[in-house]
Amino acid sequence: MHTDQDFKAHQRAMWAGGDYHAFATASLWDFGPLLVEATGIAPGQRVLDVAAGTGNVAIRAAEAGADVIASDLTPENFSAGRREAEAHGVEIEWVEADAEALPFDDDAFDVVTSSVGAIFAPHHQAVADELLRVCRPGGTIGMIAIVPDGAVIDMFDIITRYAKESVLGEQTPIEWGREEHVRELFGDRAELTFKRRSFNPSPLADVDLFKRYHPVVRMLYAELADEPERIDALNRDLDAMAARWHDDAQRVLVIVARKRG
Ligand SMILES: C[S@@+](CC[C@H](N)C(=O)[O-])C[C@H]1O[C@@H](n2cnc3c(N)ncnc32)[C@H](O)[C@@H]1O
């Protein structure tokens, strides 16, 4: 994979596979209310959720009374998000967008959120610049990142060992879990606060959920379809990972950035 365009096309095809909505509702659906609370989303606010998936944050922000746009590189998942929003009785606008080049005006939103989403874009500085650009002065950016000491690191290791093409990009998403990295990206343009949250047992400990639904894991199985021995090895590695996760917490970093006026 050579160009940035190729990488993003591969990412989009990957996240469109499996059944992300089934995975999300059974695992990290509660990241939504966590981020809505951390950013203090209030009725009437204009909210942009970046790399929104199927709306775990966007739907909760709309339920809190905000006017919400959900954006993502992978519009294939929007129909599941639309159905979920309808079931919750809220309306959301869904827009295809790369977190590194958001199709929105400067200062357009009161709150910009991204739950384990924008961290997957390969150029971290471009993401931070875009989140800041579309947020109004005095507005709030809220992100959930994966911390480098969390159990999910095992999953990244497995992905790296089995994937045929690079999945994690030029800069690993894990870097967003280091406070110094985030401080460097936002510089003095925002006032930053960080909180760590643990989930134990991890909501991600159910390995069958990964095997059945997770887009990245489904892609690994598809790529190895003609290599039964590698599939056996992958199964063993995933099972060993799950056994460890039952005794370990899933740790995330909640980042809140208040854009300076
Ligand atoms: C782990 S999912 C998180 C989705 C959702 N925020 C949640 O918490 O359930 C990662 C999401 O990032 C999206 N994504 C990956 N690279 C992206 C990019 N460059 N720009 C926008 N979205 C991207 C994927 O399409 C996917 O929906």
The ligand as a Tripos MOL2 file, in Angstrom:
@<TRIPOS>MOLECULE
LIG
   27    29     1     0     0
SMALL
NO_CHARGES

@<TRIPOS>ATOM
      1 C1        -13.3250    1.6900   16.6110 C.3       1 LIG1
      2 S1        -14.3740    2.5450   15.4740 S.3       1 LIG1
      3 C2        -15.0890    3.7860   16.5640 C.3       1 LIG1
      4 C3        -16.4550    4.2390   16.1210 C.3       1 LIG1
      5 C4        -17.2640    4.9960   17.1690 C.3       1 LIG1
      6 N1        -16.7000    6.2980   17.4440 N.3       1 LIG1
      7 C5        -17.4210    4.1690   18.4290 C.2       1 LIG1
      8 O1        -16.8970    4.5450   19.4860 O.co2     1 LIG1
      9 O2        -18.0860    3.1300   18.3480 O.co2     1 LIG1
     10 C6        -13.2460    3.4920   14.4710 C.3       1 LIG1
     11 C7        -13.9470    4.3500   13.4480 C.3       1 LIG1
     12 O3        -12.9860    5.2520   12.8870 O.3       1 LIG1
     13 C8        -13.3240    5.4480   11.5350 C.3       1 LIG1
     14 N2        -12.1410    5.9990   10.8570 N.ar      1 LIG1
     15 C9        -10.9580    5.3890   10.6170 C.ar      1 LIG1
     16 N3        -10.1200    6.2390    9.9740 N.ar      1 LIG1
     17 C10       -10.7990    7.4080    9.8330 C.ar      1 LIG1
     18 C11       -10.4810    8.6780    9.2300 C.ar      1 LIG1
     19 N4         -9.2890    8.9140    8.6760 N.pl3     1 LIG1
     20 N5        -11.4330    9.6430    9.2520 N.ar      1 LIG1
     21 C12       -12.6420    9.4210    9.7950 C.ar      1 LIG1
     22 N6        -13.0080    8.2480   10.3490 N.ar      1 LIG1
     23 C13       -12.0940    7.2590   10.3740 C.ar      1 LIG1
     24 C14       -13.7560    4.0720   11.0660 C.3       1 LIG1
     25 O4        -14.5040    4.1240    9.8940 O.3       1 LIG1
     26 C15       -14.5660    3.5900   12.2840 C.3       1 LIG1
     27 O5        -15.9170    3.9240   12.1520 O.3       1 LIG1
@<TRIPOS>BOND
     1     1     2 1
     2     2     3 1
     3     2    10 1
     4     3     4 1
     5     4     5 1
     6     5     6 1
     7     5     7 1
     8     7     8 2
     9     7     9 1
    10    10    11 1
    11    11    12 1
    12    11    26 1
    13    12    13 1
    14    13    14 1
    15    13    24 1
    16    14    15 ar
    17    14    23 ar
    18    15    16 ar
    19    16    17 ar
    20    17    18 ar
    21    17    23 ar
    22    18    19 1
    23    18    20 ar
    24    20    21 ar
    25    21    22 ar
    26    22    23 ar
    27    24    25 1
    28    24    26 1
    29    26    27 1
@<TRIPOS>SUBSTRUCTURE
     1 LIG1         1 GROUP 0 **** ****
